[in-house]
Every structure is written in C-alpha cells, then in structure tokens.
C-alpha cells in the first residue's frame, strides 16, 4: 500500500472477495490493489493542492480589496469576527475555519459589513444633550388655559 494512506477494513474485505471471485492469485491481487490505492492517493493529493491554491487566491483577493484589505484589513477581520461570533457563535467560526470559508472573499465581505453595521457597543443616549424639559406648575397642568 502507498505510504501514508489508510484503508478501511470494508474496502479490504470487498477487494479480497472480488479478487477471489476473479481467481486472482495474491501477487496479482496485490498489484491491482496497489495501483488502485496509488491512484486514490494521487487524486487526494491533487484535491488538497487545489484547495490550498484556492485558499491562497482568496487570501490575496481579500488583502488587495479596496474596501476591506490593505490598511483596513485588521479592522475588517475584527468586524467579521464580531459578526460571526454574534450571529453564529463558536460552531459557525469553527465551521468556517475548517472549510476554509473564513477566507472566502464573499463570506468575509458579508460578515465584515455586518460587523461594521453593528458598530461599537455604546450605552443609548450617551454623548447627546438631553432635550429641554418644559416645566409647568401643578395648577397649569391641572387647569390648562383654553
């Protein structure tokens, strides 16, 4: 078997049964199995390489983005993280990280926009001048002029 490739017991059992049915001797059966597993390993490695290339492209696209990249990137990442944690929590953050979608430009932009729209946490009414209060006497309140 190719180095670093794990094969499940069900595949081996199925292969042994098929080799016996085709009356392959152990040398011929092993050769067929080795060719199959070698091809599977090569396909897996090709998929991993495509995944890595895609993620690299996404990171470059985000970094070069006029609105979210460059010097805005740290603030954009903070805003995106804030939105993910607020609306999806740790499970969503783990899913995005595990799938590489945390670097997908469309997801990143959407979450960064949501995070920016959420703004800073503030206490309502702070920083503004309270409205002027019109005072009236008890008599004026009870007996308004007509």
N, C-alpha and C positions, 0 to 999 in steps of 0.2 A: 504494500500500500504506500502511496505517496506520503512523505513525511509531513506531519502537522495536520493531517486530515483524519477526522474521527468519523467512523462509520457505525451507524446504528445496528443493533442486532437483527432487526426485522429485515433490513436490506441484505445482510449476510445470509440469513435463512432463506429468503426468497431467491437469492442468487444461487445458493447451493442446490436448492430444489430444481431450479431451471437448468443448471449445469448437469445435474444427474439425469433429468428428463432428456436432455440433448446428448447424453452419453459422452460428455467431455471428461477427459482424464484430468487429474488435479493440476498438471502443468498447463494444459490448455485453458482450464477454468481460471487459474490464477492470472494468466496472461490477459484474458478478456476482462477480468475484474480490474487488473492494474491499468489497462487502457481506459476503461470507463471512469475509474476514480481519478486518474490523471486529468482527463478532460473536465471532470467536475471541479477539480481544484483550480484548473486554469480559468474556468468560467467564473468561479467565485472570486478569484484574484482580479479578473477584469472588471467585475462589478464593483469591487472595493476601490479600484483605481478610478473608475468613472465617478463614484460617489465622492471621493476625495477631490477630484478635479472640479466637480460641480460646487462643492462647498467652498473651495478656493475662489472660484469665479464669483460666488455670491458675496463673500467677504470683500473682495476687491470692488464689486459694484457698490456695496454699502459704503465702503471707505471713500469712494470717489463721488458719492451722491452729493449734489449741490446743497440740498436742504438738510440732510441728516449726517453727512460724512464730514471729512476734514476736521476742522476745529470744533464742529458741532457734534462729532461722534460720541464723546464721553457723555454729554448731556442727553443725546438721543438714546444711548444704551440705558442710561438711568431711567429715562421716561418709559422706554419699552419694558424694562424690568418691572417698573412700578405698576404698569397696566396689567402685565401678565400675572403678577402676584395678587393684585386686587381682584381680578375677574376670573382667574383660573387657579391661582394658588400654586403650591409646590407640585401637585400632579401635572399640571399643564407645563410648568417650567421644565420638569424632568422629561416630559414627552418631547417638547420642542428641542431640547438638548440632545436627547437620544437619537432623534431622527434627523438632526441637522437643520431642522426648520427654524431654529433660532437665528440662523444666518441667512434664511431666505429673505431677499430684499422686500418682497411684498408683505410678508408677515412682519418683518422688522419695521417697515414704514407704518403699517397699520397700528401696531402696538405703540410705536413711538408717538404717533399722532394722538392716540387715546391718552397716553400718559401725559403729554403736554397739555391736552384739553382738560385733564383732571386738575392741573395747576398745583400750586403749593397748598398744603394744609394750612388753613387760617381759621381764626375764630370769627364768625359772622359779625359784621358791624364794626370791626376794628378799623381804625385809620380814618374813619369818616366823622364829620361833625354831626352831632345829633341834631335832629330837627328842632326848631324853636318851639317851645311849649307856650301855648296861649293860656294865660291864667284868667279865671273868672271867679267872681265871688260866688258864694253859695246862693245868694239872693238872685244873681243874674242867671245862674244855672237853673234854679227852680222857677223863676218868673221871667222868661225871656221877653224882650220887647217885641211887640207885634208890628 
